[in-house]
Amino acid sequence: MSRIVLSPDILPKEVVDQAAAMAPSSFELVVADCPTPPFMEAAKEAEYFVGFARGGFDDAFYKNARKLKLIQLVSAGYDRVDIEAARRAKVLVANNGGANAVSVAEHTMLLILATMKKLQNLHEGCMQGKWRIGDFSQNRLFELEGKTLGVIGLGNIGKKVARRAQAFGMRVIYYDIVRLTEDQEDALGVRFALFDEVLKSADVVTLHTPLTALTKSMMDARAFGLMKPTAFFVNTCRGPVVDEEALFEVLVTNRIMGAGLDVMAQEPPPADHKFFNLKNITITPHMAGPTVETWERAFRNAFDNIQRVAAGRPASWVIPELRDLV
């Protein structure tokens, strides 16, 4: 019987129990925290891993887990995976197949609305017993209808953000290294623009890219300098895609209107992080993805992919850097 080792890591017991209940009965499922001795022992006979990549998947790990065929992540991001170690071991790495795309897309719209409507400031004022602080010139709130949304990275999440934004009457432009065909753009209602064009013309810029050597600090001082002074910025992908010093500078000088972040360069951030003194930023603690509904989709995708590989079929959702191994 083929073995799956599930590393619960940060997962609560009810989520681990849900995964165990969904696991195909034709496989042996062993639950153990990575990288504890019980996990390393279980990994010796494991052909499949399910969980998060939190480091430690190096050459020594693959030397111990010689039977491993697939690292099946339950996250979309894979920036903590040692890709070259996986390549040397000829082990495929797959992400969650868009299992969290709905939740992240909804959270993106939440941050767009929160920043444009100044939700945080209005809420804090009410909680302090202060009703309508300042006049309407000081509390400039904006509508989404008629605004241009610039999506950087049009993958599973980016596409769902585009559809939801259109429901609010927004025009959507996008930049991605993989362009849609004209028919695909027509069907989705989006138009391609160069990276700089998106920054210059969008009223809201939202990031949905993986963290790679190419995307790290892609939003730097030059990029923020191209944005309109009335524009808003949202990031729900990975913190290091943004140069936080550059973002702080445009926010503290009101060079852009505001920002909404679900991710930061250091997580958790230090308690004295300079962002926490700003009034034109809304921050959530990297919670866009893990809704109640996300876990079921993530485990369904994981076990489906494992069964595909076990049956000799090509794996789905293999990360781009390792697709030549499929």
N, C-alpha and C positions, 0 to 999 in steps of 0.2 A: 504494500500500500504506500503510495507516494505521500510524503510529509510536507505539510505547510507549517511554517513557524510564523506565528503572529506575535509581533511585539507591541504590547499595549501602550508603552511609553507614557504619554500624557492622557490617554483615554480613560474615562471613568468606567467602572465595572459594568454599568448597564449597556454601554456601547460595546464593550468587549463581549458581553453575553449576546448581544444582538449579532455580532460577527460570528460567534460560535454557532448560533442557531441557523445562520444562513450558509455556513460552510458545507460544501457538498460531502455527502456521507461516504463517498468512495475515497476520500482522502483522510489521512490522519492529521488532526490539527493540534499543534502544541503551542501553548501560550507562555511566553517568557519575555521578561524585560531585557532589551539590548542595552549594554553588552555584558550582562551578568554571566557568571559561569554556567547556570542552567541554560541560558540562551545559546551560548557558544557550544555547549554539549548537544543541544537539540539541533543546532545548525549543521552539525557534522553529517546528519542523515537527511537534511531537508533539501528538497528540490525547488521550493518556492518560499519567498519571504513576503509577508504582507505587513505594512506599517509605514512609519515615517523614516526618512533618512536624516538622522541627527548626527551624523559623523560616525567614524569607526569602520566604514565599509571600505577598508583598504586591502592591500595585497595579502596581508596576514589573515584577514577575515576570509577571503576567498580561498586561501590555502587550507584553512580549517573546514570551510563549507564546499568541499570539492564536487558535490553532486548538484549544487545550485544551478538552476536554469533561468530563474526570473526574479528580479527585485520588483515587486508590485507595490507601488506607493499608493497611499490613500490620500495624498496631497497632489495638488496641481504642480507646485513648484518642486524643482529637483536640484536647486543650486548647492545643496550640501552633499550631493552625491559625488564620490570620487569616480568620475566618468572614465578616466584612463585605466584605473584599477579594474573597473567592470569590463572594459574592452580587453585588457590582458587576460582576464579570466573567461572571456567570451560569455558573459552573463548579460542578458537583456535587462534593461531598466525601463519600466513603463509608469506613466503617471496615472491619475485617477479617471482619465477619459472624460473630463468635463463634469464630474459628479457635483462639483461645487459651483458650476457656472451660473445657475439660477440664483443661488444665494449671494454670490459676489456681485452679480449684475444688479440685483435688488439693492444691495448695500451701496453700490456705486451711485444709484439714483438717490438713495437716502442722503449721502454726503453732498451730492449736487444740490438737492433741495435745501439741506441744512445750511450750506454755505451761502447760497443765494438768498435765502430767507432769514439768515442770521438766527437760526433756531437756538443755538447755545446762549447767545447774549440775551435773547428775549426770555428764555426759560430762567436763566439765572436772575434776571431782574424781577420776574414774578415771584420766584422763591424767596427773594429778599424783601418782598413787599413793595417793590418799586414798579409802578404801572406806567408803561409808555415813557421810558426815560428818553429825554431829548425830543427834538422835533423830527419831522419826516425827512428833512435834509440830512440829519445825522443818522437816521435809520433808513438807509437806502436799501430797499428790498427789490428783488427782480423776479420777473416771470421767466419760465422756461420757453414758453411758446414764442416762436419766431427767432430764437437764438440758434447759433451754430455750435454743435458739439463736435469736437475733434477727438477721435479715438486713435490712440497710438497702440497698435497691436490688435488685429482683428481676428482673434482666435475664437474659441468657444465662448469665452466671457465677453469679449469685445462685440461679437455679433448680437448677443442677447442684450447688451447695453444699448446697442444701436436701435433694436426693435422697441425697447422700452422708452427710449428717448423720443422716438417718433410718435409714440402715444401721447406725449406731452406737446407735440407740435414742433419739435426741434428738427432742424436740418442737420444731417450727419455727413461728415467727411472723415476719411481715415488715412492713416499711413501704416503700411506693413511691408516687410521685405517680400512677403508672398502676396501678390496682387490677385484680386478676384477677376474673373472674366467680366466683360461688359454685361452679359446676361445675368451673371451672379450679382453684380452691383445693382442692376435694375430690380431683381427679385428682392434684394435686401433694402433697397432704397438708399444706398450710400454712394459716395463718389470718392475716388482715390485722389490724394493730394500729396505733394512732397512734404517731408518732415517739416521743413521751415514754413511751407505754405500753411500747414495745419496750425502751427504755433501763431502765425501772424493773423489768421482770419477767424480762429475759433473763439467763441465766447466762454466756452468751458473746454479745457483739455483734460482728458482722462487716460491714464496709463494702464495697459493690460498686456505687458510683455514679460517674458521670462527674464530672470537675471542671468546674464552671460557676460563674457568679456566685452562684447559689442554694446550691450545696453547699460553697463555699469556707469553711473553718473551721466547718462545721456541727457538728463535735464540739469544742465549746468548754467552758469551765469549767462553764457551766450544764448542758450535756449530760452531761459526765462526773459531775457532782454528782448526777445522777439514778440512776446505776448502783449496783447492789448492791455492798457491800464485798467480797463473795465472787465478783464477776464478773470475766471476762476480756474483753479487747478485741483485735480483730484488724483490720488494714487491709492489703488487697492491691490497692487501686484507685489512688489518687493521694495523695501526701503532703500537699498543701495543704488537703485536706478536713479535716485535723486541726489544731487549735491545739496545737502541740507543747509550749508552755509549760504549758498546762492539763493535757496528758497527763503531762508530767514531774511536775507537782505531785501528781496523784493516785497516781502510782507511787511517788514518793519518800516519801510519807506513808502508803503502804499503804492508800489509800482504795479502790483496787480491787486484785485479786489479781495481775494481770499483764497483759502485752500482747505481741502478736506483730506485727511490721511487715515488709512487703516493700518499702515505699515511704516516703520521707521528704520533707520540704518542700524541702530542698536536697540535690541528688544530683550527685556524691557528697557526703556530709555532711563537715563539718570533722573532723579527727582528734581534736579535743578535745571533740566533742559530748557534752553532759551525759548523754545516754541511755547512753553507753558505760560509765558508772560504776554502772549499775543492775544488780541481780541478778534482777529480776523482769520482764525484757524479753528477747525473742528477735528478732533482726534479720537479715534476708537482703537482699542487694543488688539489689532490683528484678529478681529472676530467676524470678518465678512463671510468667511467660508463655512464654519462649523455650525450649521443649523441642525435641528432634529432630522429634517428630511435628507440632508447631505450624506449622513453616515450610511443610510440604507443604500443609496445610489452608489456610494464609493465601494462598499463591500460587494454589492451585486456586480459591479464592473470588475472588481479584483478577482472574484471567484470565477466569473465568466472567462476572464483572460487566462487564468491558470488552467481552466479546462480546455481552452483552445490549444495552449502549448502542450498540455498532456496528450491531446489527441493528434498532435503532429501538425496542427494548423498554425499559420503565422500569428504572432502576438499582435494585439492591437495597442495603440497609444504608446508605442516605443518612442523614447525621447529622440529628437532629430539627430543628435550626435552619435547614436548607436544604431540607426536604422539600417546601416549597411551590414549589420550582423544578422538581420532577419532573413 
